[in-house]
Amino acid sequence: MAVSKSSSGEEQDKNGQEHQEKQEALIPGLPDEIAELCLLHLPYPYQSLARSVCCSWNRIITDPGFFVCKRSLSLSLPYLFIFAFHKSTARIQWQALDPRSNRWFVLPSMPCPKAVCPPGFTCASNTRQGQLYVLGASPMVTPRSFFAAGNVNGKIIAVGGSGGEYNDSNTCVESYDPQTDTWEQVSKMRVRLARYDSAVVGGKMYVTEGWTWPFLFSPRGGVYDPESDTWQEMKDGMKEGWSGVSVVVCDRLFVISEYGDCPMKVYVPDRDKWLYVGGDKFPRETIQRPFAVSAVEGKIYVVSSGLNVAIGSASEGPNGEFIAKWDVVAAPEAFRDLSPSSCQVLYA
């Protein structure tokens, strides 16, 4: 005869198991507070493996306060998270790169119940908090795809795109507050832009239509100020020279041009002018379009077709000129058919 446990008996067993886990030493011979420090020093890619060592390690590492403590002790390190997709099947794949060891690891699958067009999504991040946002469709105020997004003072601003019942999302702008998990509409753009690149510099979001090669028309652009909730026209020099994908390094705006040998330029606000960056030539032979770009701590990360990664730095000379240096991290052959849609640097 099968004997079933009562609910009270099951609860007692559960409480007993939890009590045993708490009594079990994390690392035999070490006080638990020292053992916890050892686990905090464990690099991000190895945390999932460490969880399988024992129940007590899993309990510590999965605790929400684990990353908070790691961050407060300045033990978090930057990793490159890449939103990629297979060129022929459009199957989404998340890859991450440890730029110190050049080791790749796969992230869990993104919840996505329907077939999608990966470039229609847009990614944004809260770099220091280790938070990644993938935006598109509902439950945004206005469902949209192929749009721009950026983190402005801790809020995610979504700009333009296509979609919506009246196809009016090309001018609609909305703001997401991670603290309250809510969306709200903000001031609309003044014009509909056909193609997007965007950057957040000095607490403002810059959105450009961008050049299309060959240069057939003059681009348009706007600047969103969240403090006043207003849009302004982008300066002529900025929009005329914004001829590629942008990246912000130390509050300076750079673009990697999408034509020729992909020269890099830096924008000089006081002169409303772009200057070419000297030094190493961009590794165009290895880094093929399309590009996805991100930056942190003075390092520029350019992910290309096949997920090869160029890691660059741009230093300013005494006369205001900038010099670039580039290194290339070749991706495994298995990534040959993957194309980057976005990349974000997160501390983990």
N, C-alpha and C positions, 0 to 999 in steps of 0.2 A: 504494500500500500504506500502510495506517495504521501509524504508529509509536507504540507506547505507552512511557511513561517507566517506568523501574524505580522501586521504592520509595525507593531511595537517592537517585535523581535528584530525585524529588519533595521529599524531605526537604531536599536542598541548595537547591532553589528556594525552599522555605518559609523556610529559615534566611536566605537571601539577601534575601528580601522583608522579614523582620523586621529584619535589619541595616540595610536601606535606610530603613525607617521610623524607626529609632532615630537614624540620621544626619540625617534630614530635620528642618530647623528647624521648631518649632511655629509661630512667627511670625517670618518673615524679618527679620533685623536686630536681634532681641532674643535674649539668652541664654535657654535653655530654662527656667531656674528663674524668670525674670521672666515668661515667656510662661505658665507654669503658674499663676502668681499671677493673671494676667489671666483665665484660664479659671475659676479658683476664684471670682472675683467675678461670674461669669455667673449671672444668676438661674435658678432651677430650671426654669421653663417653657421656657427657651430652650436647655437643655442637649441635648435630643434633636435639635433642629435643628443645633446646633453639631457634633454627632457626624458629620453627613454632609459636613462641610467637607473633611476629609481623613482618611486612615488614622491619622495620628499624633494628631489631636484625639480621634478615636473611642477610641484605645487609652488615652489619659489619662483621659477622662471616664468610661469604663466600668471603670476600675481600682477594685477595692474600697477602696483607700486614698484615693480622691478625696474621698468624702464625709467620711471620718474626718478628713482634713486640713482640709476646709471647716469642719467642726464645731469642730475644735481652734482655728481662727483666728477663731471666732465670726462666720463669714460666712453661716451658715445662717439662713434667715428662715422665719417661720411661714406656712403655707398651710392653707386649709380644704379637706379632702377629704370628699366627700359620697357616701355610698352611697345611690343613688336607683334607683327602678324605675318603669316605665311603668304607669300606673294600670289600663289595660285588659288589657295583655298580660303584665304582671309581668316584662317583660324588664329585666334588671339593667343599669344604666349608672352608671359612676363619673365624677363631675365634680369638678374642683378649682377653687378660686377664689384668686386673688392679691388679698388685701384692700388692698394698696397701690395697685394699678392698676385694680382691679375687673375684671380680665381672667380669663375662664374658659378652661379647657383640659380635654381629655378624657384620662383614664387608660387604659392597656391593659385589655382585657377580663379579667375575673376567671376563672380556670379553674373551670368548673362543668359537669361532664359531664351532669347530669340536670336536668330541669325542677324548679324550686324555688319555694317561697313566700318572697320576699325578707324580709318582716318576721320570718320564723323564724330568720334569722341574727342574730348579735350581733357588734358590733365593739368592739375595744379598741385601745389604742395605747401606744407608748412615745414620747411627744411629742418629747423632746429628742434621742432616737436616730433619729428619722425612721422608726419601724417601725410598721406597721399590721397588725392581726390581725383576720381575719374568721373567726368561730367558728360551728360548727354541724355536727351529725351526727358521723360518724367522722372521724379516729381518736381521738376523745376516749374516755376510759374508759367514760363512759355517753353514747351518742348522744342528742342532745336538740335541741329547738328552742324558740323563744319563751322565752328565758331571759335572765338578767342577767349582765353581766361587767364587770370593772374591773381596772385595774393597781394592785396593792398591793405596794409595795416592790419593783417590778421583776418581779413574777410576775402572771400573768393568772388571776384567780379567776372561775370559771364557776359560777353559782348557779341551781338549780332548773330550771324549764322542763317540757316534756312530751316523752315518748318513752321508749325503753328497753323491754326485754322484759317487765318486770313493772310498767311505768309508775310506777317508784319514783323517777324523776329529779327529781320535785318537791321532794324533800328532799336529793338528792345534791349534793355540792359537790366540785369538783376544781380543782387548781392546775396551771398550765402554766408551766414554767421555760424561757424562751427560750435560756438559756445551754446547757442540756443537751438541749433539744428533747424533753422528756418531760412526761407528765401523771402526776399522783398524786392519789388521793382524800384529802380532808381531812374534818374533822368535818361531819356532816350538819346541816342546819337543823332546828330544833325543830318547826316547823310547815310545812305546805304552803301556799304563798301563791298566790293566784289571778291576780294581776296585778302586774307588776314595774316598779319604778324603783329605781335604785341610785346610790350616790355613794361616793367614797373620800375620807375626811377624816381627817387626823391619823394615817395609817397603818392605819386600820380601814375596813372596807367596810360600808356601811349599805344594807340592802335593805328595801323597803317594798311592801306590797300596794297601797297607794295608794287614794285615794277613787275611787269611780265615780259619775259624775253621772247622776241626782240622788243625794244623799248618803243611801244606804239603810242602811248598816251602818258600824260602826267598823272602820277598817283595822288590820292587824297589821304588825309589822316586827321585824327582827332586826339584830344588829350582830356582824360577824365580826372577831375579833382574831387575826391570823396568828401573833403571837408566842406565844400560849398555845394556838392552834388550838382556840378555843372560840367558841360563840355566846352572846350575851346578848340579853335582851329590849330592844327599843327604848323609850326614854322616851315616856311618854304624850303630852307636849306635842309632841314631834317628829313622831310618827306621826299625831297628830290634825291637825296643820297642814300635813302634806306633801301638798298638794292639786294637784300638777302635776309637770312635768318638772324635774329638778334640774340644777344646774350649780355647780361649786366654783370660787370666785375667791379667790385668796390665802388658802386654807385656810378660807374661810367658805362655808357652804352656803346657796344660794339656790334658790328654786323659782319657775317661771313658771306661774301657775295656769291650769288648763284650763277655766275657767268665766268667764262674764261678759266683762269687758274684759281678761282675762288679767293681773291685777295681779302684780307681783313681790314676793316676801317673802324675808327673811333670817332664819336661825335663830340665836337667842342661847342658847348652851349653858348658861351660868350660870343662866339664868332658865327654861330649857326652854320657850321661847316663840318664836313667829314674829312679826316686825315687818314692816309694809308698807314698801316702799321708795318714797320720794317722787321728785320731779323729773318728768322727761318721762313721759308716758303711753305704755304699750307700744303700738307701731304695729299695733294689731289690724286695722285696715282693709286693710292690705297683707299682713301676716303671718298666714296662715290655717293652722289645724291640718290635718294633723298636724305637730308640731314635732320637730326633732332639734337638740340643743343641745351646745355645747362651749365651752371657754374657755382662754385663755392670756394671760399678761402683762397681767392685769387687764381684758381684753376678753372680752365674751360674744358668741357667735355663735349666732343662732337661725335655722335653716333651715326654711322653711315649704313648704306645697304650692306647686308651680310653681317651687321653688328660689329664691324671693325670700329675701334674707338681711337680718336685722336685726342690727346691730352695736352693742352697748351697753357702757357702763361704769358701775360703781357705786362711788362714793366715799363714805367715811365722814366725817361732820362731827364737830365738837368735842364734841358731846353724845351721840355714838354713833348718830346717825341716818344713814341711807344715802340718797343722791341718785343717780338714774339718768339717763343721757343716751342717746338712741337715734338711729341713722342707718340708713337702708334702702338696700340695694343691690338694684335691680330686676334680675331674671334675664331673659335673652333670651326672646322669645316662643316659641322652639322648645322651651323647658323647661316649657311650660304644663301638659302632661299627665304630668309627672314628680312623684313623691312621695318625700320623704326617709325613709329607714329609719334612718340613723345619720349623724353627722358627727364627724370627728376633726380636731384641729389637729396638724399635724406640721411639724417643722423640716426643710427640704430646701435 
